[in-house]
Amino acid sequence: MTPPADRAQLSKTAVVERGLKLADADGLDALTIRKLAADLGVTPMALYWHFRSKEELLTGLSERVWSEMDVTVDPAAPWPAQLRGLLESLIGVLRAHSSAPHLLSRYKGSNESQLRAMEVSLQVLRDGAGFGPEEASEIVRLALWTAIMLILSENGFEPGESPAERDEAYRQRVLRLSMLSPAAYPRVIEHAKELCASPELHFRLGVDMFMAGVETLARANQTRPL
């Protein structure tokens, strides 16, 4: 039996909050019930009172991440602005938690926060853009994977890496490109810094390209013969 004192001082929310911090710092694979219990200063059985397994814990972390997404849309705004806002909010949440991209890609089970994001996104695509059920559903799925891909493909992305470690990794990448043969790779050398940095441009272009594709499909649907 878990000691009553452990149960009283520990809430499910507290477990999830600390678990997410540890996952962000050390990665999902390094997060264990025993390690989390030690960090919280309780016995492992105190955590099993809330989560029967690591899988349940990670599902709880996934819901916590989804809950940070702002799904508020301005009904007076054009639908592309509404959809862009939702995608940018999701990307912001993923950028805030280094474990989130892997977490959301591995634990796809629906939760209230995720369902709410899906509901709002589908409404924008159906009522605003005029997509049918199949296309709207697929665009919602692609939006999630686009956000995850943009995070994972960010220059220097490494879960748990400190700012100092990221700066040093950036310096090393620029140095390696700068030392290439000028005769063979003049443009690569010229753009060494840009190829290794500019995360804001990376995300802006990624969102722009996704939105351009969705808007092109919407226009094509409007001009398609009945």
N, C-alpha and C positions, 0 to 999 in steps of 0.2 A: 504494500500500500504506500502511496505517496504521502509523506507527512503533511498534515493539514496546513502547517505554517508555509510550506512551499506553495501549496495551491493558493493560499490567501494572498501571497505577495506577488503572484505571477498571473498576468492576464494573457489571453490569447493575442491581443493587440501588441503587448510588450514583447512577446516571443517573436511575432512576425517582424516587428520593427528591428529588433536586434539581429534576427536572422538575415534580414535584407542587408543590413550594414556589413555583416560578416561576409555574405556572399559577394557584395560589391568589392570588398577589400581583398578577399582571398580566392574568389571563384566559387561556382556552384559545387564542383566536385569536392572541394575542400571543406564544405559545410556539412557537418554531421550533428546528429542529436547530442552526442556526448560533448562535442566541442562547444556547441551552443549552450548546453546546460552549464558547463564549466564557466563560460563567459558570463552567464547570468547569475552564477553563484548558487545554483540549485542542483538537485539530483536529476539524472536523466528521466527518472520516473515522473518528475514534475512536468516535463515536456510531453511525455506520452499521455498525460491527462488531457492535453489539448490536441495533440497530433499523434496518431497511432504509428506513423512511419515517416521517413524522410520524404517520401512522395507526397504525403498529405501536407507536410510542412512547405514543400516547394510549390504546391498548388495554392497554399495560403499566401506565399510570397508573390505569386503571379497575380492573384486578385489584388494584392496591395499595390502592385505596380499599375495595374489597369485603373485603380481608383484615383490615381494622380492625373489622369487625362482629363482635360477640360473639354466637355462635350457640349458646351453652350454655343449655340449658333445664333446669329442675327437673322431673323426671318426676313428682314427687309433687304439684306445683302444678296447679291447675285449668287447663284448656287456654286460657281467655281470658287468664290471667296469663302463660302461656308465649308466646302470640302477641303480647300487648302488649309484653313484654320484647324480643322480636325487633324489632318495629317501632320502639320507642324507641331501641334500639341503632343501628338504621339511621339514624334521624333524627339521633342524636348524631354519627355519623360524617359525615353530610352537612353538619351545622352546623360541624364542625371544619375543613372544606375548602370554601372558597367556590367552587372550580371543580367540586366533586363533582356537584352537581345537573345541570349541563350535560353533564358527562363521562358519567354513568351513563345519561342520556337519549339521548345520541348514540351511545354504544358499547355495544350490547346483546349483543355476542357473549359466549358463555358462557366462564367460566374456573373454575378449581377453587374459589376462594373464593366466587364467586357460586353455583355449583352446590351447595356445601355449605349455604349459606343457604337455597336453594330446597328442598333435601332435608329439612332440619329443619322448615321452615315447612309443607311438604306433609304431613309426618308428623303434625304437631300438628293440622292441619285434617282429615286423613283419620281418624286413630286417636282423636284427642281430641274433635273437634267432630262427627265423623260425616259430613262432606261427601263427595260423590262426586268423581270425577276432574275433571269439567268445572268444577264450582263451586270446588273447592279450587285448581285451576290459575288460574282467573280472580281469585280473592281474592289470591293471591300477586302477580299482576301489578298489581292495584289497590293493594296495599300499597306497592309500590315507587313508583307514580305519586302516591299520597297523600303519601308522605314527600317526594318531590321538590316537589310542589305546595306543601306547607307551608313548605318552605325558600324557594321563590321568591316566595311571597306574604307572607313575613314583612315587617313594617313596616321600611322602610329598607334592605332587603337590596340590596347592591351589591357584586359581587365585587371584591376588592382594596381596598375602602374602609377607611381607617384609623379607629380609635376616635374620634379628634377629628373627622374628616370625618362620621362617622355621627352624632355628637352634634350637630353644626351642622345637618345635614340634618333631624334630628328637631326641633330648635328652629325651623327655618324652616317645617316642616309645621304645627307647632302654631300658629305665628304666623299663617299663612295662614287656618287654620280659625277662629281666634279673631277675625279681622277680618271675618268674614262678617256679613251683616245679621242682627241679633238677632230681628227680626220674622219673617224667613223661615226661619231655621235655629237656633232656640233650643236644641234638643237637641244638634245638631252642635257648637255652641259649648261647651255644658256638658260634652260628652265629648271635647273636642279632644285632651287629653293621652292619654286612654285609646285613642282611635282611632289615635293615632300611635305607641303604645308597647306595653308588656306582651307581649313575645315569649313568655315562659313560659306565659302564659294561652293565647296563640295556639296553641302546640304541644300543650298539655294538652287543650284543647277539640277540636283536630283529631284527636288520637288517640282521645279519648273518643267522638267521633261515628263514626269508622271502626269502632271496636270495637262500639259499640251496633248498628250495621248488621249486622256479621258475627254477633253473638250473636243478633239477631232472626231472621236467616236460619237459624241452627242450630236454634233453638227451633221454627221453622216446619217444618223438615224432620222433627223428632222427632214432631210431631203430625199430619203429613201421612198420610192413609190409604195403605196399601200397595196 
